[in-house]
Amino acid sequence: MDTYTSVIEMIGNTPMLEVSRFDTGPCRLLLKLENQNPGGSIKDRIGLSMIEAAERDGLIKPGGTVIEATAGNTGLGLALVAAQKGYKMVVVVPDKMSQEKIFHLNALGAEVMMTRSDVTKGHPDYYQDVAERLSGEIENSCWVNQFANPANPRAHEESTGPEIWAQTEGQIDAMVCGVGSGGTITGLARFFKGVKPSVEMILADPEGSILAGLVNDGEAGALGSWLVEGIGEDFVPPNCDIDLIARAYTISDQESLAAARTLLAEEGILAGSSSGTLLAAALRYCREQTTAKTVVSLLPDSGNKYLSKMYNDYWMTDQGFMERPQHGDLRDLISRPFDDRAVVAASPGDTLMSAYGRMRLADVSQLPVLDGDRILGIIDESDLLLALYQNPEHFDDPVSGYMADRLEMLAPGEPLENLLPILRADRVAIIVDAGHFLGLITKIDLLNHLRRNATV
């Protein structure tokens, strides 16, 4: 086994997996595991390529600052390389990015600036426009601009493509990619055009992106919004050569996330949201074929950046991607029903320290105090603060002495409007049936219910 002297040397040469537990029609489907790069994504490749190009061209000097607009992974790749080379890093990200990516960027020493994801190119708060503006304000800085940087597609033309060619021994008929900056699909298309022009380049595009329409119909698709991170665009990036793409598949968020979750359950691979989009498109392509083909796709990043989102059943349910049994009453609003033991609760004899620890661990602001399935009270952050502010020794006191026992309880069959006076008073609604605790309804639970049932 190789021994490396720098993490930068570990970028690339990622393994390839042949899927065996999916219906791939007559085709063989291979996945290149780009989540095995040291930064966890395919963007490590372009992070290294673009910083080294900036060094060669004299665009960045020792002690300088690298600036980039990114949905996360390019920022991580750049931050990894920048830290190893002694540069500062400023990353501008849209506000739909997963919290895990932000934590990862911070841990690498990057400064993260969050901006809006609901505006398009040309708006002053659009993340690329913000990054370009910062490059004129920060002395000795270099805006990488992955969307137009030729070192982006060159990284895939010179490394990813040759690796795939060697791993398949030239037996590749189709390549499935997404487009964020356009560098991956363009670089790979250029490489395969030189060694085997018959290789079809297939685009996996999130529903709401305009790119699939341009590929299939010559006209931009209807612009919408999507939750999948890192791919899909509201414009054609300069690095994206649409003419090199043979066909495109539009994949919904629900299909993308379901495909990624199934990949983990069936093949044991923890991959990110864009990986689900690519896998879903690759499976569609494979199943449409009438002759055997070798199809290659990518797993662009790791799913460990999405544990609080797409791998969280409660988040999936709140977003409408997973269904719970419906009752047609207030039980449908409870985000963590007691009957599936999802409730984080306290017992009356638990200490305040224990209650505080559970609130922090579950990221909740209140706990029901239960005796079996009977609710005795509620303890929230305000109760803890009042008890402990000048008396930290009370951390060892039992919850029963500080819980609120004036409870706002509703039966499951009561009308929805009965929630409003309770929530307006900044209290939580407790749903009980014949004295049995069913769960809590908070303001955000009601908002999630209204969003799920809104007509567009």
VOVOFI-32052 format. One record per atom (N, C-alpha, C): x, y, z. Coordinates in steps of 0.2 Angstrom, whole numbers, plus 5000, padded with zeros to 4 digits. Layout:
BEGIN
XYZ...
This chain:
BEGIN
500449945000500050005000500450065000500250114997500650184996500550215003501150255004501150295010501250365007500850415010500850485007501150535012501450585009501750635014501250695014500750695010500250755011499550725009499050755012498350735010498250755003498550805000498450824993498650764988499150724990499350674986498750614986498250614990497750564990497150584986497150644983496650664979496650624972496050594970496050554964496150484965496150444960496250374960495750334964495150354963494550334968494350264965494050224969493850154967493150154963493050104960492350094956492050034959491350044959490949984962490449964956490349904955489849884950489149864955488649894953488049884957487749814956487549784961487249714960486549704963486249754966485649744969485049794967485249824961484749864957484549834951483949844948483749824941484049874936484549844933484949884928484749864921484249834920484049814913484549764910484749774904485249734901485949764902486049814906486649854906487049834913487649844912488149844918488249914920488049924927488149994929488750004935489150044933489750054938489750124941489850134947489850194950490650214953490850264951491550294953491450324959491750304965491650324971492050384973491850444971492150504972492150534979491650494983491650514990492250484994492650454990493250424994493850474993493750534990494250584990494350604997494950634999495050655006494550705009494350755005493850805007493150775006493050715004492350685003492050694997492350724992491950734986492450744980492050744974492450744968492750814967492550864971492750934970493450944973493750894976494450894978494850904972494650864967495050864960495150934958494550974957494651044954494851094959494751084966495051124971495851124970496151064969496851064968497051094961496751074956496851104949496851174949496251204951496151274951496651314955496851294961497351334965498051324962498251264959498851264956498951304950498351304946498351354940498451424942498151444948498151514950498851524952499251474955499951484957500351494951500251454946500651454940500551524936499951544936499751614933499951674937500151664943500351724947499751754950499151724950498551754952498451754960498851714963498851714971499551714973499651744979500351754981500351724989500951714991500951684998500551725003500151695007499751735012499151765009498951745003498351775000497751735002497151764999496551735001496151704994495951644995495551614990494851624991494451644986493751664987493351624982492851594984492351554979491651554981491251554976490551544977490351464976490051434980489951364980489351334984489051284981488551244985488851204991489551204991489851174997490451134995490351084991490951044990491551074987491451114982492051154979492351194984491951224989492251254994492651214999492451155000492751105004493451085001493451074994494051054991494551104991494351164989494751224989495051234996494551235001494851245008495351195010495251135008495751075010496451095007496451115001497051124997497351195000496951245001497151305003497451305010497151265014497451255021498151225021498251175016498851135016499451185013499151235008499651275005499751345009499351355014499451415018499051475016498551465012498151525010497551525015497251585015496551595018496051575013495451565016494951545012494251575014493951605009493251635010492751605005492251575008491751535004491051565005490751584999490051614999489651554997489151545001488651485000487951505000487551474996486751484997486551455003485951485006485751465012485351395012485351365007485051295007485551245008486151265009486751215010486651175017486851115017486851075023487251105029487051095035487451125041488051085041488051025040488750985040489251015036489051035030489551065025489851125029489451165032489651235035490151215040489951165045490351145050491051125047491051085042491651055039492151115037491751165033492151215031492451255036492051275042492351305047492951275051492851205051493451165054494051165050493951175043494551185039494851255039494551295043494851365044494551415039494051395035493751435030493251485034493251545031492751595033492151585028491551575031490951555027490451615027490251645021489751695021489151665018488551665021487951635018487551695015487251675009486851725006486251685003485751725000485151694998485151644992484751594993484651544987484051554983483651604985483051624981483151674976483751694974483851744969484251714964484251754958484651724952485251774950485551744945486151784943486051854941486451904944486251974943486052004949485751974953485452004959486052014964486152064968486752084972486852024977486351994979486351944984486551874981486551864975486651804972487351784974487451714975488151694978488751704974488651694967489251714963489351784963488851824962488951904962489351924969489151894974489451914981490151894980490351834978491051814978491451864973491151884968491551924963491651994966491152014970491252084973491752084979491752024982492252014988492952014985493051994979493751984976494052054975493552104974493852174973493952214979493652184985493752214991494252194996494452124995494952094999495652094995496152124998496752134996497152064995497552064990497851994988497451934989496851944985496451884984496351864977496051804977495951774970495251734970494851764966494151734965494251674960494151614962494251554958493851554952493151564954492651564948492651494945492451444948492451374945491951374939491551414938491051414933491351424926491851464926492251484920492951474920493251434925493951424926494151364922494551374917494751314912495051254916495351274922495651224926495151174929494551194929494051144931493951084927493651094920493651044916494251004915494851044915495451014913495650954918495450964925495550914930495250854928494650854925494250794924494550764917494750804913495050784906495650744907496050764912496750744913496750684919496250684923496250634929495650594929495050614930494550574931494350534925494450564919494250524913494750464912495450484912495950424911495850374916495650384922495550334927494950294926494350324923493850284921493950234915494350264911494550224905494950164907495450174911495850114914495450064918495050094922494650044926494150004922493850034917493349994913493749954907494449964907494849934901494549964894494250024894494050054888493350024886493049984891492349964889491850004892491750064890491250114892490850134886490150134887489650154882489350224884489250234890488850294892489150314899489150384900489350414906488850464908488650454914488050494917488350544922488250604921488450664926487950714927488050754932487650814934488050874931487750934932488050994930487951044936488451064939488451114944488851174941489451164940489851214936489951194929489851134927489951104921490551074919491051084924491751054923491750984922491450944926491450874926491250844919490650864917490350834911490750854905490950914905491350944899492050914899492350904905493050874905493050804903492550764905492450694903492250684896491850734894491650724887492250734882492650784884493250804880493650744879493750714885494250654886493950594881493350574882493050524879492950534871492950594869492850614862493550594859494050604863494750584860494950514860494650474864494750404865494250354862493650374863493050334860492450384859492450414853491850464852491150434853491050364853490350344853490150344860490550364865490250364872489750414873489150404875488650444876488650484883488650554883488650584889487950604891487750584897487050584899487050634905486550684905486450734910485950704915486050704921485550694927485450764930484850794929484650864931484150864936484150904941483650904946483050944943482450924945481850954942481851024945481751074941481751144942482351174939482851134937483451164933483251174926483551224923483451234916483751194911484251154913484751124908484451064904484051024907483850964904483450984898483051044898482651064893483051084887483651114889484151144883484451084880484551024883484850964880484350934876483750924878483250874875482850914870482650984871482251014867482551084864483151094866483451154863483151224867482751214872482451274875482551264883482651314886482751314894482151284897482151234901481651214905481351264910480751254912480451304917480851304924481051364926481451374932481051364938481351314942480951304949481451304954481351274960481751264965481851184967482451174970482551104971483051104977482951044981483351034987484051004986484050964981484750924980485250974979485850964982486351014982486951004977487151054974487751044970487651044963487051024961486951014954486351054952486251064945485651104943485851174943485551204938485751284937485151314934485151384935484751434932485051464926485651444924485951474918486451424916486751434910487251384907487951414909488251374914488951394915489351404909489851444909490351444904490751384903490851344908491151284908490751224905490151234904489651184902489551184895489851134891489751134884489151084882488551114882487951084881487951034875488251054869488351024863488650954864489050944869489350874870488850824874488250844876487850804880487250774875487250714875486750674871486050674873485950674880485250664882485250684889484650704892484550724899483950694902484050684908483450654912483350704918482650724919482450764924482250724930482550734936482450694942482250734947481650714950481350754956481750744962481650794967482050784974481850714977481150704976480950634980481350574977481350574970481650514967482450514969482750574969483450574970483650554977483250574982483350564989483250484991482650464987482450394988483050344985483350364980483850324976484450324981484650384984485250384988485150334994484550344997484350305003484350235002484150214996484150144994484850114992485250164990485950144988486250124995486150165000486450145007486150075009485450065009485150005012485349945008485449955001485549894997486349884996486749934994487449924993487849944998487649975004488049995009488450055008488250095003488650155001488250225004488650265008488350325011488550375006488050405002488150454997487750514998487850564994487550624995486950634991486550694991485950704987486050704980486550734977486750734970486850664967487150624972487250554970486650514968486150534972485450504971485150524964485250584962485050614956485450574950486050564951486450534946486250454945486150424951485950354951485350344948484850384950484150384947484150384939484550434937484550444930484950384926485450364929485850304927485350244926484950234931484550174931484050184926483750244925483250254920483550234913484150264912484550254905484650174904484850144909485050074909484450034907483850044910483250004909482950024903483050074899482850094893483150054887483750034889484150004883483949934881484049914875483849854872484449804871485049834872485649794871486049804877486549764878486949764884487449824883487549864888488049924888488349924895488949954895489249974901489150044902488850064908488650124910489050144916489350204916489750234922489450294924489350304931489150364934489550374940489450434943489850454949489450454955489750444961489450464967489850524969489650584968490050644969490250664976489850644981490050664988489750614993489950624999489750575004489150595007488750545010488150565013488250585020488850585023488950605030488850685031488750715025488650795025487850805025487450755025486750755024486350715030486650695035486350655040485750695043485850755044485250795047484750805042484850795036484250805031484050745028484350725022484050665019484050595022484550595027484550525031484150535038483850585038483450605044482650585043482350535045481650525044481250575045481350615051480850675052480950725047481550745045481650795040481250775034481350705032481050685026480350685026480050675032479350675033479050755033479450795036479250865036479250895029479750875025479750895018479250865013478950815016478450775011478650725007479350695009479650645005479450575008479250575014479050505017478350515020477950465020477350465022477250425029476950465034476650425040475950405039475750355043475050345042474650405044474150425040473750485041473050465045472850505050472250495054471750545052471850595049471350645047471150695053471650695058471550745064472150775066472250795072472750835074473450785075473350725075473850675076474350685070474050705064474450715058474950775058474850815063475350875064475950855069475850805072476450785077477050765074477550795075478250775071478550715074478450705080478750645084478250615088477850565085477350535089477550495094477150485100477350445105477350375104476850355099476750285098477350255094477750285091478350255088479050265092478850295099479450305104479950355101479750395097480150445094480250505099479750515104479750575108480350575113480750625113481250645118480950675124480950635130480550655136480950655142480650675148480950675154480450635159480750605164480350575169480350625175479850625180479850675185480450675190480750615190481350605195482050625191482050635185482650655181482850725184483550735184483850795186483750845180483850905182483850965177484450955173485050935175485550915171485450865165485050815167484850765162484350795157483850835159483450865155483850915150484250955153484650995149485050955143485350905145485750865141485350835135484750815137484250785131484050835127483950895129483750955125484250965120484850975122485450985118485550935113485550865115485650815110485150815105484550825107483950815102483850885098484150935100484051005097483251025098483051015104482351035105482351085111481851125112481751175117481351155123480951105122480551085128480551005128480350975134480250905135479650895138479250845136478650825140478950785146478650795152478750755158478250695158478450635158478050585157478050525162477550505164477550445169477150385165477550345161477250295157477050335151476350325149476050365143475650425146475750445152475350495155475850555156475550615153475950675154475850715160476350725164476350765170476450835170476850855165477050925164477550935158477750995157478251015152478751055155479351045153479951085155480351105149480451175149480751205143481351245145481651275140482251315141482151375147481551405146481451455151481451435158481151375159481051345166481751325168482251305164482951285166483251355168483151405164483551465165483351495171482751495173482451525179482751485185482751425184482951375190483751385191484151395186484851385186485251455186484951505184485351575183485751585189485551595195485951615200486051555205485851495203485851435207486051375203486651375200486851315196486851245200486851255207486851185211486151155210485651185207485051155206485051105200485651105196485651055191485550985193485650975200485550905203484850895205484350945205483750945207483250905202482750875205482250835200481850885196481650865190481250905185480550915188480350875192479650885195479550945199480050975201480051035205480051105201480151095194480251155190479751145184479451095183479051085176478451125177478151145171477551175171476951125171476451135175475951085175475251115173475351175171474651205168474751185161474451135159474551105152473951125147474151135141473651155136473551085132472951055134472850985131472250985126472350955120471850945115471750875114471150855112470950795109471150785102471350735099471450725092470950755087470350745089469750765085469550835085469950875089469750945089469950985083469551035081469751075075470451105075470751115069471351145068471451215072470951255071470951325074471051325081470851275085470951265092471651275094472151265089472851265090473051335091472751385087473051455087473051495093472551495098472651525104473251505108473351435108473851405112474551425109474651425103475251435099475451515100474851555099474951625100475251645107475051605112475251625118475951595120476251575115476951545115476951485120476451445119476451385123476451325118476451265120476451205116475851165117475551145111474951105112475051035113474751005118474850935120474250895118474350845114473850805111473750735115473150725118473050665122472350635120472350575121471750535119471550495125471050505129470850475135471350475140471750525141472250535145472950505143472950475137473550445135473950495131474550515132474950565128475150535121474950575116475150565109475650595106475750665109476350705106476250775107476650815105476650885105476550915098476250975098476251015092476551085093477051105090477351175091477151215085477351275085477251325079477551295073478151265073478451245067478151185064477851145069477451085066476851105062476451165065475951185061476151215054476651255054476951285048477051225043477451175045477551115041476951085038476451085042475751055040475451095035475451165036475251205031475551205024476251205025476651195019476551135015476451075018476351015015475651015011475151055014474551055011474351115007474851155006474751215002474651194994474251224991474251214984474651264980475051234975475451284971475151304965
